[in-house]
Amino acid sequence: VQADGTDGDCVTFVLHDEDHTLGNSLRYMVMKNPDVEFCGYCITHPSESKINFRIQTRGALPAVEPFRKGLSDLMGVCQHVLNTFEVRIPEQLRVTS
């Protein structure tokens, strides 16, 4: 991850080797923060595997904070889905056997 623009409350992060899968999910998690005024991303070109991810806060905190929280929250959601899946698969195998 590279951060372009060090205005503090408005930063564009460049995420390499990523696409819409992370971009849209992370945007959703970051936008849940009431201190975030704007959050969006774009893929620079279809042949490039990087996204520009921009966050602008209302000035109460630096943009890197909701970025970190969004990543952390997204990892928590993914872990919950994985745990639920791992619990349910053996249950389903027992039912169908």
C-alpha positions as CSV (number, residue, x, y, z in Angstrom):
1,V,0.0,0.0,0.0
2,Q,1.2,3.5,-0.9
3,A,-0.4,6.6,0.3
4,D,-0.5,9.6,-2.1
5,G,-1.3,13.0,-0.7
6,T,-0.5,13.7,2.9
7,D,-3.2,16.2,3.6
8,G,-4.2,14.1,6.5
9,D,-7.9,14.1,6.2
10,C,-7.9,13.3,2.5
11,V,-5.6,10.5,1.2
12,T,-5.5,8.2,-1.8
13,F,-4.1,4.8,-1.0
14,V,-2.7,2.7,-3.9
15,L,-3.4,-1.0,-3.3
16,H,-1.3,-3.2,-5.5
17,D,-2.4,-6.7,-6.7
18,E,-6.1,-6.0,-5.8
19,D,-9.3,-5.5,-7.6
20,H,-13.1,-4.9,-7.1
21,T,-13.3,-7.8,-4.6
22,L,-11.3,-5.9,-1.9
23,G,-12.2,-2.4,-3.2
24,N,-16.0,-2.6,-2.9
25,S,-15.9,-4.5,0.4
26,L,-13.5,-2.2,2.0
27,R,-15.4,0.9,0.7
28,Y,-18.5,-0.4,2.3
29,M,-16.8,-1.0,5.7
30,V,-15.1,2.4,5.6
31,M,-18.3,4.3,4.7
32,K,-20.0,2.9,7.9
33,N,-17.8,5.3,9.9
34,P,-19.7,8.6,10.5
35,D,-16.4,10.6,10.4
36,V,-15.9,9.7,6.8
37,E,-17.2,12.2,4.3
38,F,-16.2,10.4,1.1
39,C,-14.8,7.0,0.3
40,G,-14.4,5.6,-3.2
41,Y,-12.1,3.6,-5.4
42,C,-11.2,3.1,-9.0
43,I,-9.2,0.7,-11.0
44,T,-6.7,2.6,-13.0
45,H,-6.9,0.3,-16.1
46,P,-8.3,-3.2,-16.7
47,S,-4.9,-4.6,-17.4
48,E,-3.4,-3.3,-14.1
49,S,-4.0,-5.0,-10.9
50,K,-4.1,-2.0,-8.6
51,I,-6.7,0.3,-7.2
52,N,-6.7,3.9,-6.1
53,F,-8.7,4.0,-2.8
54,R,-9.6,7.5,-1.6
55,I,-10.8,8.5,1.8
56,Q,-11.8,12.0,3.0
57,T,-12.8,12.5,6.6
58,R,-14.7,15.4,8.1
59,G,-11.4,16.6,9.7
60,A,-11.9,15.0,13.1
61,L,-9.3,12.3,12.4
62,P,-6.7,11.4,9.8
63,A,-7.8,9.3,6.8
64,V,-5.5,6.5,7.7
65,E,-7.5,5.7,10.8
66,P,-10.8,4.8,9.1
67,F,-8.7,2.9,6.5
68,R,-7.1,0.8,9.2
69,K,-10.4,0.3,11.0
70,G,-12.1,-0.7,7.7
71,L,-9.4,-3.3,7.0
72,S,-9.7,-4.6,10.6
73,D,-13.5,-4.8,10.5
74,L,-13.4,-6.5,7.1
75,M,-10.9,-9.1,8.4
76,G,-13.3,-9.7,11.3
77,V,-16.2,-10.3,9.0
78,C,-14.2,-12.6,6.8
79,Q,-13.1,-14.6,9.9
80,H,-16.7,-14.9,11.1
81,V,-17.8,-16.2,7.7
82,L,-14.9,-18.7,7.6
83,N,-15.7,-19.9,11.2
84,T,-19.4,-20.3,10.4
85,F,-18.6,-22.2,7.2
86,E,-16.2,-24.5,9.1
87,V,-18.8,-25.3,11.7
88,R,-21.6,-25.9,9.2
89,I,-19.8,-28.1,6.8
90,P,-19.4,-31.0,9.2
91,E,-23.0,-30.6,10.3
92,Q,-24.2,-30.8,6.7
93,L,-22.0,-33.8,6.0
94,R,-23.6,-35.6,9.0
95,V,-27.1,-34.7,7.8
96,T,-26.5,-36.0,4.2
97,S,-24.7,-39.2,5.3
